[in-house]
Amino acid sequence: MTDRFAIVLARHPAVIGAEGLCYGQRDVALADGWERMADGLRTVMQGVGCRILFSSPARRCQMVAERVAEFMNLELKVDSRLREISFGEWEGRPWTHISRTALDAWAADVSDFTPPGGESGRDLRARVRQFWNDMQQYGQSCAVLTHGGPLRLMQGMVHGMPGSLLAPSPPMGSVRVIEQGPPGIRTGQPESHIPSQLPLHQERLRFGRQPAVVRTGT
């Protein structure tokens, strides 16, 4: 384990055929040009010396991860804890076909509300927190390719907090670099070696290593 390491947090590229749908863990197709995002992610990972790539098993993540891992000849770890939240029986249905009453109940209690056959926000938080704690124990530069829900929570865990399911999701195809090291946070420093035409949103943070156990809460 080293004193300093980087974590690259990435959201899968844009998808097609899912406009207006609740899809959660359901597999949906990547939009044309997804390879460009994969190559941009590889550029970022090479720049910070990543040797491990963690990916959600969803095809929209795993296709990107496999391309990057093959090119870089690095270890790919597919982890089910990185799946998007499960919406159960809602998945594959237009949001407009889901009961307004049910959606209002979900909005009122995103932590404990459970869609029929799905999982609650608390369930999602538990598995993402477990993954985050395990990943921290590696103590070496790595990348995480996942979905909006897990990334909302990880944005809080970066700072040793639970993270909020109501926080804005990072854009599809975005990449964020977290540098673990001496205390203190600096933001907004771009990856200068990343070509500007790549569809990436970069943010670099520096901060002290977080405790292995992240505080819980809503």
QUIZI-V486148 format. One record per residue. N is the residue number from 1. RES is the residue in one small letter. D_FIRST is the distance of its C-alpha to the first C-alpha in whole Angstrom. Layout:
n->N res->RES d_first->D_FIRST
n->N res->RES d_first->D_FIRST
//
This chain:
n->1 res->m d_first->0
n->2 res->t d_first->4
n->3 res->d d_first->7
n->4 res->r d_first->9
n->5 res->f d_first->9
n->6 res->a d_first->12
n->7 res->i d_first->14
n->8 res->v d_first->17
n->9 res->l d_first->20
n->10 res->a d_first->23
n->11 res->r d_first->26
n->12 res->h d_first->28
n->13 res->p d_first->31
n->14 res->a d_first->35
n->15 res->v d_first->37
n->16 res->i d_first->40
n->17 res->g d_first->43
n->18 res->a d_first->41
n->19 res->e d_first->43
n->20 res->g d_first->44
n->21 res->l d_first->43
n->22 res->c d_first->41
n->23 res->y d_first->38
n->24 res->g d_first->35
n->25 res->q d_first->33
n->26 res->r d_first->36
n->27 res->d d_first->36
n->28 res->v d_first->37
n->29 res->a d_first->38
n->30 res->l d_first->36
n->31 res->a d_first->38
n->32 res->d d_first->39
n->33 res->g d_first->37
n->34 res->w d_first->33
n->35 res->e d_first->32
n->36 res->r d_first->32
n->37 res->m d_first->30
n->38 res->a d_first->28
n->39 res->d d_first->28
n->40 res->g d_first->27
n->41 res->l d_first->24
n->42 res->r d_first->23
n->43 res->t d_first->24
n->44 res->v d_first->21
n->45 res->m d_first->18
n->46 res->q d_first->19
n->47 res->g d_first->19
n->48 res->v d_first->16
n->49 res->g d_first->14
n->50 res->c d_first->14
n->51 res->r d_first->13
n->52 res->i d_first->14
n->53 res->l d_first->17
n->54 res->f d_first->18
n->55 res->s d_first->22
n->56 res->s d_first->24
n->57 res->p d_first->27
n->58 res->a d_first->30
n->59 res->r d_first->31
n->60 res->r d_first->31
n->61 res->c d_first->27
n->62 res->q d_first->27
n->63 res->m d_first->29
n->64 res->v d_first->27
n->65 res->a d_first->24
n->66 res->e d_first->26
n->67 res->r d_first->27
n->68 res->v d_first->24
n->69 res->a d_first->22
n->70 res->e d_first->25
n->71 res->f d_first->25
n->72 res->m d_first->22
n->73 res->n d_first->21
n->74 res->l d_first->18
n->75 res->e d_first->17
n->76 res->l d_first->19
n->77 res->k d_first->19
n->78 res->v d_first->22
n->79 res->d d_first->21
n->80 res->s d_first->25
n->81 res->r d_first->23
n->82 res->l d_first->23
n->83 res->r d_first->27
n->84 res->e d_first->29
n->85 res->i d_first->31
n->86 res->s d_first->34
n->87 res->f d_first->38
n->88 res->g d_first->39
n->89 res->e d_first->43
n->90 res->w d_first->43
n->91 res->e d_first->41
n->92 res->g d_first->43
n->93 res->r d_first->46
n->94 res->p d_first->46
n->95 res->w d_first->45
n->96 res->t d_first->49
n->97 res->h d_first->50
n->98 res->i d_first->48
n->99 res->s d_first->50
n->100 res->r d_first->50
n->101 res->t d_first->50
n->102 res->a d_first->47
n->103 res->l d_first->45
n->104 res->d d_first->46
n->105 res->a d_first->45
n->106 res->w d_first->41
n->107 res->a d_first->41
n->108 res->a d_first->42
n->109 res->d d_first->39
n->110 res->v d_first->37
n->111 res->s d_first->34
n->112 res->d d_first->37
n->113 res->f d_first->39
n->114 res->t d_first->39
n->115 res->p d_first->41
n->116 res->p d_first->43
n->117 res->g d_first->40
n->118 res->g d_first->37
n->119 res->e d_first->35
n->120 res->s d_first->34
n->121 res->g d_first->32
n->122 res->r d_first->31
n->123 res->d d_first->30
n->124 res->l d_first->28
n->125 res->r d_first->26
n->126 res->a d_first->25
n->127 res->r d_first->24
n->128 res->v d_first->22
n->129 res->r d_first->20
n->130 res->q d_first->19
n->131 res->f d_first->18
n->132 res->w d_first->16
n->133 res->n d_first->15
n->134 res->d d_first->13
n->135 res->m d_first->12
n->136 res->q d_first->10
n->137 res->q d_first->8
n->138 res->y d_first->7
n->139 res->g d_first->5
n->140 res->q d_first->6
n->141 res->s d_first->10
n->142 res->c d_first->13
n->143 res->a d_first->16
n->144 res->v d_first->18
n->145 res->l d_first->22
n->146 res->t d_first->24
n->147 res->h d_first->27
n->148 res->g d_first->29
n->149 res->g d_first->29
n->150 res->p d_first->25
n->151 res->l d_first->24
n->152 res->r d_first->27
n->153 res->l d_first->25
n->154 res->m d_first->21
n->155 res->q d_first->23
n->156 res->g d_first->23
n->157 res->m d_first->20
n->158 res->v d_first->19
n->159 res->h d_first->20
n->160 res->g d_first->20
n->161 res->m d_first->23
n->162 res->p d_first->25
n->163 res->g d_first->26
n->164 res->s d_first->29
n->165 res->l d_first->31
n->166 res->l d_first->34
n->167 res->a d_first->32
n->168 res->p d_first->33
n->169 res->s d_first->31
n->170 res->p d_first->29
n->171 res->p d_first->31
n->172 res->m d_first->31
n->173 res->g d_first->30
n->174 res->s d_first->28
n->175 res->v d_first->24
n->176 res->r d_first->22
n->177 res->v d_first->19
n->178 res->i d_first->17
n->179 res->e d_first->15
n->180 res->q d_first->12
n->181 res->g d_first->13
n->182 res->p d_first->15
n->183 res->p d_first->18
n->184 res->g d_first->21
n->185 res->i d_first->22
n->186 res->r d_first->24
n->187 res->t d_first->25
n->188 res->g d_first->27
n->189 res->q d_first->26
n->190 res->p d_first->26
n->191 res->e d_first->25
n->192 res->s d_first->27
n->193 res->h d_first->27
n->194 res->i d_first->27
n->195 res->p d_first->31
n->196 res->s d_first->33
n->197 res->q d_first->35
n->198 res->l d_first->32
n->199 res->p d_first->32
n->200 res->l d_first->29
n->201 res->h d_first->29
n->202 res->q d_first->26
n->203 res->e d_first->24
n->204 res->r d_first->22
n->205 res->l d_first->20
n->206 res->r d_first->18
n->207 res->f d_first->17
n->208 res->g d_first->15
n->209 res->r d_first->12
n->210 res->q d_first->14
n->211 res->p d_first->15
n->212 res->a d_first->14
n->213 res->v d_first->18
n->214 res->v d_first->20
n->215 res->r d_first->23
n->216 res->t d_first->26
n->217 res->g d_first->29
n->218 res->t d_first->32
//
